[in-house]
Amino acid sequence: MKYAFVYAGQGSQFAGMGRDLYEQYPVARQVFDEFPAEFDLKQVCFEGPDSLLGQTAYTQPCMLAVEMAITDILAQEGIRPEMAAGLSLGEYGALYCAGVLDRQTAAGLITFRGQEMQKAAQGMQSGMTAILGLGRELVQQACAVAQGPVYPANYNCPGQIVIGGERQAVEAAAQAALKLGAKRVISLQVSGPFHTPFMASAGEALARRFEHTAFGEMQLPVVFNCLGRERTAEEPIPDLLVRQVQSPVYFWDSIDYMRSKGIDTIVEIGPGKVLSGFIKKIDRSIQIYSAQDIASVEAVIVGLKKEAFHV
């Protein structure tokens, strides 16, 4: 068995996430109690309302707090992956797991990132839509004929690619995709066209912030969103995080890359099972666990230890 952690992204959040972990595990309480948010993180995370939790400036810190707490719980049990990745904000969870970001640095960066992404989206008539049942080249073709700023944003898995941009252009691209053979198009309820050039100002702000950020040594391989693979020595982590916020997420490619490196088991860290669904469509041979609450975290601990010792 060779296993990896993948960290959930925005869209999987729900009011109440992390509450039982906070109540059960001292290490989880420490993460939440010491998280340097500019709002009552526990209140929003545990109680909502969903309308507030769904705003990216609140979503990102709350999601990362849950993911760091789960990472630390598993680490206490001696469970550390051989590789890590994350979807969008989840990449910061992966970098925390890999030792690149300590707890306070990761929390500060994700809070700043959420604020800047929300600023970048303010006043925009934007949208994001999932295109189902259409290949990459045809999705790109649909965006090209839309006669407006719309771009592929997330290559999630075979049969699901998300586009984002100016609202009318997104709608036009979605209609073009249907004409090209898409099975279905689904408009997503998000607060901005994330992972598109519209997030350039957030990328610029992050670049300035990274000039004053200390990054640690990488203790395990991380597969980066904007690459779909590990980085090379010529690809600095800050540059990749700046690029990530304004360019497509190659999650599909990332899982294929992990598989090529011998990963046969993946634990989804964080609320929901969205990434698990993607992984099943990418490669059904991968063993998948989900860690999001007490029951599932304990199942991961038991399951991985049992496999490790071939019990």
N, C-alpha and C positions, 0 to 999 in steps of 0.2 A: 504494500500500500504506500502510495505517495500522495500526500494531500495538500491542498491549497485553501486559503480563505479568500472569498470574494465579498466585498462590502457593498451594501445596498445604497441606492441613490434616491433622489427626490421623487416623490410619488408613492412611496411605500409607507409614509408616515401615518400615524393615527393617534388620536388622543388616548392616553393611558399607556403608551409604549414605555417600557423601562421601569414602570412603577413597581412591579413585583420583584424585579432584580434589585432595585434600590432597597426594598424592605428586607430582602433575604441576605444579600451579600455586602459585607462591610466595604470591600474594594469598589463595588458599584456606588455605594453612598459617597465614597471619597471622590469619585469622578464627578458626580453630579454636584456635590456640595462645593467643590473647588473650581468648577467650570466658570471661567471669567466672562460670562455673558452680560450684555447690557440690558437685560430684561430678566424677569423671574423664570428661569429656564425650567425648573421643576414644575411650576404652575402650568406653563404652556405645554410642556411635554406630557405631563400626567393628566391634565384636565382640559386642555384646549383653550378656547374653542377651535374647531377645525378650520374656521375661516382665518384665524390668526396663524395656526400651525402650518397652513398651506402657503403662507407667504414666505418666499425663499430666505429672507433675512432671519426668519424664525426657524424654518424647516432645517436649514443646514446645521446650526449649532445643536438643535435637539437630536437630530439623527446621529451626528458624530458622537454626542455624549453617550447614547445608547450603544453605539458600535465600540467605543473605547471601553465601556464598562464590560461588555461581553468579552472583548479581547483579553482584558485583565483577569476576568473570572477563569477563562480557559487557560491562560498562562499560569495561574496559581495551581492548576491541575496538571501542569507540565505539558500542555497541549499547545504547540507552536507549529505553524505550517512550514512547508518547504518553499512556498511561493505565495504571493499575494497580489490581488488586484482589486479595483473598486470601480463602480459605475459613477462617473461624475464626482459628486462630493465624497462618494465612497472611496475615491482614490486617496483622500487624506486619512481615512481609516487604515488603508493599506500601508501608507507611509508611517503611520503611528505604530502599526504592528511590526514593521521592518526596522524600527528604531531610528528612522530618519527624522521624525518629529517627536518631541516629548509631549507630554500631556498639555502643558500650558501653551506651548507653541502651536500645536495643532488646533487647540480651542480658539486661540487668538486669530489664527489665519482663517479658519472657517467662518468665524463671526464676521471678519472683515470681508471675506469673499462674498458671503451672502448679502451684506449691505451693498457692496459695489455692483453685484449682479442685479439687485433690485433697482438701484439708481439707473443702471444702463437701460433697464426696461421701462422706466417711468415715462408716461406720455406717449408710448408707442401703441399703435394699433397692430398688434402682432398676434401670432398664433403658432401652434405646433400640431401636427397631425401624423398619426401612425398610418403607414401604408402597408396593407396586408396582402401577401401573395404575389409580390412583384420583385424581380431581381434588382440588383444594384444598378446596373446600367440603365434599365428602364426607369427606375426612380430618378436617377440623375437626368435622364432625358425629359421626364415630366417637369422637373424643376427648370430645365433650360428653356422649355417652350412656354413657361408661365408668364413671361413678359413682366417680371417684377423680381424683387430681391427675395428669393426663397432658396434654401440649401438643405442637403441631407445633414442631419444633426446626430443621429444615433443609428449605427448599424448593430441592431440588437441581436438578431438571430435570423436564420433562413425564414423568409416570409414576413418579417417585421422590420421595417426601416422607418424612422421618424424624420420628418422634415420640419423646418422652422423658418420663420421670416415675417415679412410684412403680411398682414392678415389676408388681403385680397389676393396676393401672389400665392400664398399657401393654399387658399381655396381653389385658385385656378390650377395649381399643380396637382391638387388632389383629384380634380375632375379629369385632368389629363392622364393621371395614373389609372383611373377607372377605364378610360378609353383604351389604354395600353394593356389592360388585362388584370388590373388589381382586383382582388376578391372583395375588398372592403377598405374604406378609409374611416378613421376614427379621430375626431377632433379631441385634443387633450386639454384638460383644465390646468394650465400652468400660467405663471405670472410673467413670462417673457420668452423670447426666442433663444433659448440657451444653446450653447455650443454652435453658434453661428457667428459670422462677422459682426453682428449687431452687439456682441459682447466685447468689442475691442476696447472700449473705455475701461471695463472691468479688468481686462488683461493688462492694460497700461498701469492701472492702480496697483494691481498685484505685483507687477515688476518693480515698482518703487518700494513696495512693502518688503519684498524679498531682499532688497539691498541691505536691510537691517535685520535679517532673519538668520539665525544659526541653524544649519542643517547637520544632523548627526550622520555617522557612518551607516551605510545600509547593511543590515545584518541578515537579510534574506532577499532573494530576487523579487522585484516588483514589476509587473507588466503594466505599462502605461497606456492610458486611454487613447491618446493621440497617435500612438505608434502601433498598438496591437501586439507589442513585444516588449522585451526588456530594452533598456537604454544602452547606448554605447558610452565610452568614456568621453566622446566628443559631444554628448547631449546632456548638458547640465539639468539637474532636476528643476531649478527655478524656471528655466526656459520652457520646459515641458509643461509645467503647471500654468504658465502664462498662455501657452498655445492651447492647452486643453480647454480652457474656459470659452474659447471662441472658434473651435474647430471640431469636427465630428468625433464622437466616441466610437471606437472600434471594439465593442465588447465581443462581438462574434469572433473577430480575429484573435482577440486576447485568449478566449477559451481554446480556440484551435492551437494557439501557440503553447498554452499550458499542456495540452494533450500531447503535443510533439515532444515536450520535455519529460514525459512520463507521468504526469499527474493523472491519477485515476479516480480520485475522491475529492470532492469540493464541498466546503462548508460555507453556506451563505450567512453572513453576519449582518444582523440588523432586522428591522421590522419587515414583515411580509415575506412572500416567496416569489417575487417577480423574477429575480435573477435565476432561481431554480427552474422556472418555467422556460426561460430562454435557453438555459444549459441543456435541458431535455431535448429541445428542438435542434441544438447544435450537435450533440453527441449523446445518444441515449445510453451508451455504455458507461458513462461516468456515474459513480455512486455519489448521491447528493444528500447532504444534511442541511437543516436550517436551524439557526440559533437566534432566537428572538425573545424568549421568555424562560421562566424557570424550567418548565417541563422540557422544552426543546433543547435548552443548554445542557441539562442533565442527560438527555438522550445522546447528545453529541459526545459528552465526556465518556459515557458508558460504551457507545458504539465505537469510537476511535480507539479506546483502550483495548476493547475486545479484539478489534481487527489487528491492532499492533502486536498483541500477544497470541493471535490466532486461536483464541478461546472458542 
